[in-house]
């Protein structure tokens, strides 16, 4: 388990704002959907609308089914996927397009990311069964190759509610940061994917509206509301177990599906959809306490507060942020000798150790080169 501060800080700087979203000017407003492609939260799964029989036990929801991976061919329609081992898309682009989702092809595509320990998966398209299957496969291969830091760089107008929930529950257990970059959107069912991330970084637009029951046979408002009530109960359960406010579901119900309610930065924070996932943060703290002790967690929390106060600044350069954090952490006893990998900014330690070793070799070579000159100088003096 790794501390998530560095990847969040790096992403913030790549977005040209640290800790502050840069949404479109119309956030907080309700706007019309120009076309069906502009939004979608569609539910088609069967629902139980009749009261359960007396004495019948209601089955407990199983967020992540115990199922193997079906590696049969899949297509993403509509959808585009690319893989990059670098977070800086402005300098490096979105990486290589991913067209083959077989185990062999994914292993080859992610091989370069294993050395760096960072994967950025760019997805543009609808949330559907193909997306859920793709996320499951990429996660499995990232696990095999030990790629700990994973960023889902998403641009989606929504899609199928049940597929979003299934994909989100898998993402929630798999150490993903979800990033909505500037110019991108995360609307409707995509919000469920956003809520699942360990860390959520937002510079684009996030919008919600009412769920559509495409498979409904309702003929009256009462019948339709019974179906929707069952769907929204699933949504509330999902939001609650993934650290987001159930109030999001209530707000969705009040927005006609031909419109979009664009959430403000304050609402995103209030509803637990931006920044570090509170549910994951609690779990991480428990894991860290068990592994590294309470003192480690207290020092880590103190470092995070100091980092925010001393290192973060508007328009700060990433090199300056990293230099500040690496110098600052020394005062908090990091890297910790007992838990080096869990220490803040631990991903820099291998590179720092290599630089230190290179300097030591260079210094030794300089010393050896200087020794003959010194000896020659003494001989010349006599």
C-alpha positions in Angstrom: 0.0 0.0 0.0 1.4 3.4 -1.0 0.7 6.9 0.2 -1.2 8.8 -2.4 0.1 12.3 -1.8 2.8 12.4 -4.5 0.6 11.3 -7.4 -2.1 13.7 -6.4 0.4 16.6 -6.2 1.8 15.7 -9.5 -1.6 15.5 -11.2 -2.6 18.9 -9.6 0.5 20.5 -11.1 -0.1 19.0 -14.5 -3.5 20.5 -14.4 -1.9 23.9 -13.6 -3.8 24.1 -10.3 -3.0 22.3 -7.0 -6.0 21.5 -4.8 -8.3 23.8 -6.9 -10.5 22.6 -9.8 -10.8 24.7 -12.9 -14.3 24.0 -14.1 -16.2 25.6 -16.9 -17.9 28.9 -16.0 -21.4 27.4 -16.0 -20.8 25.0 -13.1 -23.5 25.2 -10.5 -26.1 25.8 -13.3 -28.6 23.4 -14.9 -28.1 23.3 -18.6 -30.0 21.6 -21.4 -28.5 18.5 -23.0 -27.9 19.2 -26.6 -28.2 15.6 -27.7 -28.4 12.1 -26.3 -24.6 11.9 -26.6 -24.2 14.8 -24.0 -25.4 12.7 -21.1 -26.8 9.4 -20.0 -27.6 7.5 -16.8 -29.6 4.5 -18.2 -30.8 1.6 -16.1 -32.0 -1.6 -17.7 -31.5 -4.2 -14.9 -34.5 -6.0 -13.4 -35.8 -4.5 -10.2 -38.0 -5.9 -7.4 -41.0 -3.6 -7.0 -43.3 -5.9 -5.1 -43.0 -6.1 -1.3 -41.0 -9.2 -0.2 -43.0 -12.1 1.1 -43.2 -12.4 4.9 -40.2 -14.2 6.4 -38.3 -14.0 3.1 -34.7 -12.9 3.7 -33.6 -10.1 1.4 -30.2 -11.1 -0.2 -27.2 -9.0 0.7 -25.7 -7.1 -2.2 -22.4 -8.4 -3.5 -20.5 -5.4 -4.8 -17.7 -7.4 -6.4 -18.8 -10.8 -7.7 -16.3 -13.6 -7.3 -15.8 -14.2 -10.9 -12.9 -15.0 -13.2 -11.9 -12.9 -16.1 -13.5 -13.7 -19.5 -10.6 -13.1 -21.9 -12.8 -13.6 -25.0 -12.5 -10.7 -27.5 -14.3 -7.4 -26.6 -14.9 -4.2 -28.5 -15.5 -0.7 -27.1 -18.3 0.9 -29.1 -18.2 3.8 -28.8 -14.9 4.3 -27.0 -11.2 5.0 -27.4 -8.5 3.7 -25.1 -4.8 4.6 -24.9 -2.0 3.7 -22.6 0.8 6.0 -21.3 3.5 5.5 -18.7 3.8 9.2 -18.1 1.4 11.6 -16.4 2.4 14.6 -18.4 0.0 14.4 -21.4 0.8 17.9 -22.6 4.4 16.9 -23.2 4.0 13.2 -23.9 0.6 12.9 -25.4 -1.9 10.1 -24.6 0.5 7.2 -25.4 -0.3 4.3 -27.6 -3.8 3.5 -28.8 -5.1 0.2 -27.3 -7.1 -1.9 -29.8 -6.4 -5.5 -28.6 -7.6 -6.4 -25.1 -6.2 -9.9 -24.9 -4.0 -10.8 -22.0 -0.9 -11.0 -24.3 -1.5 -7.6 -25.9 -2.2 -5.9 -22.5 0.9 -7.4 -21.0 3.0 -6.0 -23.8 1.3 -2.6 -23.6 1.9 -2.3 -19.9 5.4 -3.7 -19.9 7.1 -0.3 -20.2 5.0 1.1 -17.3 6.2 -1.6 -14.9 9.7 -0.1 -14.8 8.3 3.3 -13.9 5.5 2.1 -11.7 3.0 4.5 -13.2 0.2 3.8 -15.6 -2.2 6.3 -17.2 -5.2 4.8 -19.0 -7.0 7.4 -21.2 -10.6 6.5 -21.9 -13.0 8.5 -24.1 -16.4 7.1 -24.5 -19.5 5.6 -22.9 -19.8 3.7 -19.7 -21.0 0.2 -20.7 -20.2 -3.5 -20.4 -17.2 -3.2 -22.6 -15.7 -0.5 -20.4 -16.3 -2.5 -17.3 -14.6 -5.6 -18.9 -11.7 -3.5 -20.1 -11.1 -2.0 -16.6 -11.1 -5.5 -15.1 -8.5 -6.7 -17.6 -6.2 -3.7 -17.3 -6.4 -3.9 -13.5 -5.5 -7.6 -13.5 -2.4 -7.1 -15.8 -1.3 -4.1 -13.7 -1.5 -6.3 -10.6 0.6 -9.0 -12.3 3.2 -6.4 -13.3 3.3 -4.6 -9.9 2.2 -1.2 -11.3 1.1 0.5 -8.1 0.2 4.0 -9.3 -2.8 3.9 -11.8 -4.6 6.9 -13.3 -7.9 6.6 -15.2 -7.9 9.7 -17.4 -11.6 9.7 -18.3 -13.8 11.7 -20.6 -17.4 10.3 -20.7 -20.9 11.6 -21.0 -22.3 8.6 -19.1 -23.9 5.4 -20.0 -25.3 2.4 -18.2 -25.9 2.7 -14.5 -25.4 -1.0 -13.6 -22.2 -1.3 -15.7 -20.9 1.9 -14.0 -21.6 0.4 -10.6 -19.9 -2.9 -11.5 -16.9 -1.2 -12.9 -16.8 1.3 -10.0 -16.7 -1.5 -7.4 -13.7 -3.1 -9.2 -11.9 0.3 -9.4 -12.5 0.9 -5.7 -10.6 -2.2 -4.8 -7.7 -1.6 -7.2 -5.8 1.7 -6.3 -7.0 3.9 -9.2 -6.9 7.7 -9.3 -9.7 9.1 -11.5 -8.8 12.2 -13.4 -11.2 14.5 -15.3 -8.8 16.8 -17.2 -9.5 20.2 -18.5 -11.8 20.1 -21.5 -13.1 16.6 -20.4 -16.5 15.8 -18.9 -17.8 13.2 -16.5 -21.6 13.2 -16.7 -24.4 11.1 -15.4 -23.3 7.4 -14.9 -19.6 8.5 -15.2 -20.0 10.1 -11.7 -20.2 6.6 -10.2 -16.8 5.9 -11.7 -15.5 9.2 -10.3 -16.7 8.3 -6.9 -14.9 5.0 -6.9 -11.4 6.4 -7.2 -8.9 6.4 -4.3 -8.1 10.0 -5.4 -10.3 12.2 -7.7 -8.7 15.1 -9.6 -11.1 17.3 -11.5 -10.5 20.2 -13.9 -13.3 19.4 -16.4 -17.1 19.4 -15.9 -19.0 17.0 -13.7 -22.8 16.8 -14.3 -25.7 14.8 -13.0 -29.3 14.2 -13.9 -32.2 11.8 -13.4 -31.8 8.1 -14.3 -33.7 6.8 -17.2 -35.5 3.4 -17.0 -35.2 2.2 -20.6 -36.6 -1.3 -19.8 -39.6 -0.1 -17.8 -43.0 -1.4 -18.5 -44.6 1.3 -16.2 -47.7 3.0 -17.4 -48.3 5.4 -14.5 -46.0 7.7 -12.5 -46.6 5.6 -9.4 -45.3 2.4 -11.2 -42.3 4.2 -12.6 -41.4 5.7 -9.2 -41.5 2.3 -7.6 -39.0 1.0 -10.2 -36.8 4.1 -9.8 -36.9 3.8 -6.0 -35.3 0.4 -6.3 -32.7 1.6 -8.7 -31.9 4.6 -6.5 -31.5 2.4 -3.5 -28.8 0.5 -5.3 -27.2 3.8 -6.2 -27.3 5.0 -2.6 -25.7 1.8 -1.3 -23.0 2.1 -4.0 -22.2 5.7 -3.1 -22.2 5.0 0.6 -19.8 2.1 0.4 -17.5 4.2 -1.8 -17.2 7.2 0.4 -19.6 9.6 -1.5 -22.6 11.3 -0.1 -26.0 9.6 -0.8 -27.3 13.1 -1.3 -25.9 12.8 -4.8 -28.7 10.3 -5.6 -31.3 12.7 -4.2 -30.0 15.5 -6.3 -30.1 13.4 -9.4 -33.8 12.6 -8.9 -34.6 16.3 -9.1 -32.9 17.0 -12.5 -34.9 16.0 -15.7 -32.8 13.8 -17.9 -32.9 16.2 -20.7 -30.9 18.6 -18.5 -27.6 18.5 -16.6 -26.8 19.9 -13.2 -23.2 20.9 -13.4 -21.6 20.6 -9.9 -19.5 23.3 -8.4 -16.1 22.7 -6.8 -17.8 23.2 -3.4 -20.4 20.6 -4.2 -17.9 18.1 -5.4 -16.0 18.5 -2.2 -19.1 18.5 0.0 -20.4 15.3 -1.6 -17.1 13.5 -1.4 -16.4 13.4 -5.2 -13.2 15.4 -5.2 -9.8 14.8 -3.7 -8.9 11.8 -1.5 -11.6 9.3 -1.1 -12.6 9.4 2.6 -13.5 5.7 2.7 -10.2 4.7 1.2 -8.3 7.2 3.5 -9.8 5.5 6.5 -8.8 2.1 5.2 -5.3 3.3 4.4 -4.9 4.7 7.9 -5.9 1.4 9.5 -3.5 -0.5 7.2 -0.7 1.9 8.0 -1.3 1.7 11.8 -1.2 -2.1 11.7 2.0 -2.2 9.6 3.9 0.9 10.6 2.5 2.0 13.9 0.5 5.0 15.2 3.6 7.2 15.4 4.2 6.7 11.6 0.6 7.7 10.8 0.8 10.8 13.1 4.1 11.9 11.4 2.6 11.3 7.9 -0.5 13.4 8.7 1.7 16.2 10.1 3.8 16.1 6.9 0.7 16.3 4.7 -0.5 19.4 6.5 3.0 21.0 6.3 3.3 20.1 2.6 -0.1 21.8 1.9 1.0 24.9 3.9 4.6 25.3 2.7 5.0 23.7 -0.7 1.7 24.2 -2.6 1.4 27.5 -4.4 -0.6 28.6 -7.4 1.2 27.9 -10.7 4.1 26.2 -8.8 6.5 24.3 -11.0 6.6 20.5 -10.4 10.3 20.5 -9.8 9.9 23.1 -7.1 7.0 21.2 -5.5 9.0 18.0 -5.4 12.2 19.7 -4.1 10.2 21.3 -1.3 8.4 18.1 -0.3 11.6 16.0 -0.4 13.4 18.5 1.8 10.4 19.0 4.1 9.9 15.3 4.8 13.3 14.9 6.4 12.1 16.9 9.4 9.3 14.3 9.9 11.7 11.3 9.9 11.0 10.2 6.3 11.8 8.0 4.6 11.1 5.9 7.7 13.6 3.1 8.2 10.9 0.6 9.2 8.4 1.5 6.5 10.4 3.1 3.6 7.9 2.1 0.8 5.0 3.5 2.7 6.7 6.8 3.4 5.5 10.0 1.6 7.1 10.5 -1.8 8.7 7.1 -1.6 8.7 6.8 -5.4 11.6 9.3 -5.5 13.8 7.2 -3.3 15.1 4.8 -5.9 16.1 7.6 -8.2 17.7 9.6 -5.3 19.7 6.5 -4.3 20.8 6.0 -7.9 21.9 9.6 -8.1 23.8 9.4 -4.8 25.6 6.2 -6.0 26.5 7.9 -9.3 27.9 10.9 -7.4 29.9 8.6 -5.1 31.4 6.8 -8.1 32.1 10.1 -9.8 33.8 11.5 -6.7 35.9 8.3 -6.3 37.0 8.6 -10.0 37.8 12.3 -9.5 39.9 11.3 -6.5 41.8 8.7 -8.4 42.4 11.0 -11.3 43.7 13.7 -8.9 46.1 11.4 -7.1 48.7 11.0 -10.0 48.7 14.7 -10.6 49.4 15.3 -6.9 52.2 12.7 -7.0 53.6 14.1 -10.2 53.6 17.6 -8.7 55.6 16.4 -5.8 58.1 14.7 -8.1 58.5 17.9 -10.1 59.0 19.9 -7.0 62.1 17.9 -6.1 
